[in-house]
Structure formats: C-alpha cells, structure tokens
C-alpha cells in the first residue's frame, strides 16, 4: 500500500497561506525549493482539495488542466465540475474508502498538495502517512492553517531534517496513529 505524503510549505506559526491565500512571504527559490521540485518527480499521483486546485487559476492554470503533467490528479470536492478536462484530472467526492482504494492502486506514493481543510479531514481519518514540511522563516499571523480545523491529536516521528539557504528547512515526519 502506498503512502499519502503531505508535502507543504508552512510558516513558523502554522499557516500554509496568509489571509486571502497570500503566499508572498514564502521562499520561492534556492536549493530548498529545488529539492522540493526534484522530490515531486517521484510522485505519479496527486490529491488536492477544490480550493487548492482553484488557487492555481491565479497562476495561469485553467479549469480541468493537469497542474503536474506527469501525475494523475484527484480533486476531492463535492461541488467542482469541469466541462472538459485533461484525462489525468478527475473530481471525486471526499470518501475514506476512495482514499484507501487509491493507496492500494497507486504505483507511487501519493502527493497531498493540500489544502488545509482537506489535510485536516485526512488527518482526522488517519490517512496521512508522512508529513513533509518546508518550514519558512516567517510569521503570517492568520490565514489557512496547516490542518484546517482538525480536532484529533497525534504524535509524529522525525525522519529527516535539512536546512537550506534563506532559512528554509525541510523536515519529514512519520505519522504515529
């Protein structure tokens, strides 16, 4: 069974974006960002929530387009509908049975691209296997929390940690349910 890896940029105060999706203070270049981009090549499947998918529109992505051309996309949403979409893009309702089936069928680990609300739902349902965070050296004060409104408490085990230029750190944790 493949793992779900929540690989995400986060501020020191636990936000994946500030108010109105502001990510302007997050590190966008350098060796740590290149490491993240290189790591993405190992995934053949990505899951994300509707808001995260639609966030890409402001960067030029179109509805139904594959954000990561080498990955199969599953957008977990009850409301998103595309008139036309890339065959690699599917919209599915959030469902634990579907997530478990995807973990069984995927040829690679699964990249959880976000967002916080979906990550919180997956965490509460004990579906995230690895948390890999790009810890950014900033405090945003408010915005989109790393795990949305998740309510359960869990422990993690540090697997690796690396410090990069501009104060960026990439830390990988195994979830302990």
C-alpha positions, 0 to 999 in steps of 0.5 A: 500500500502506498503512502499519502505524503503531505508535502507543504510549505508552512510558516513558523506559526502554522499557516500554509497561506496568509489571509486571502491565500497570500503566499508572498512571504514564502521562499520561492527559490534556492536549493530548498525549493529545488529539492522540493521540485526534484522530490515531486518527480517521484510522485505519479499521483496527486490529491488536492482539495477544490480550493487548492486546485482553484488557487492555481487559476491565479497562476495561469492554470485553467479549469480541468488542466493537469497542474503536474503533467506527469501525475494523475490528479484527484480533486476531492470536492463535492461541488467542482465540475469541469466541462472538459478536462485533461484525462489525468484530472478527475473530481471525486467526492471526499470518501475514506474508502476512495482514499484507501482504494487509491493507496492500494492502486497507486504505483507511487506514493501519493502527493497531498498538495493540500489544502488545509481543510482537506489535510485536516479531514485526512488527518482526522481519518488517519490517512496521512502517512508522512508529513513533509514540511518546508518550514519558512522563516516567517510569521503570517499571523492568520490565514489557512492553517496547516490542518484546517480545523482538525480536532484529533491529536497525534504524535509524529516521528522525525525522519529527516531534517535539512536546512537550506539557504534563506532559512528554509528547512525541510523536515519529514515526519512519520505519522504515529496513529 
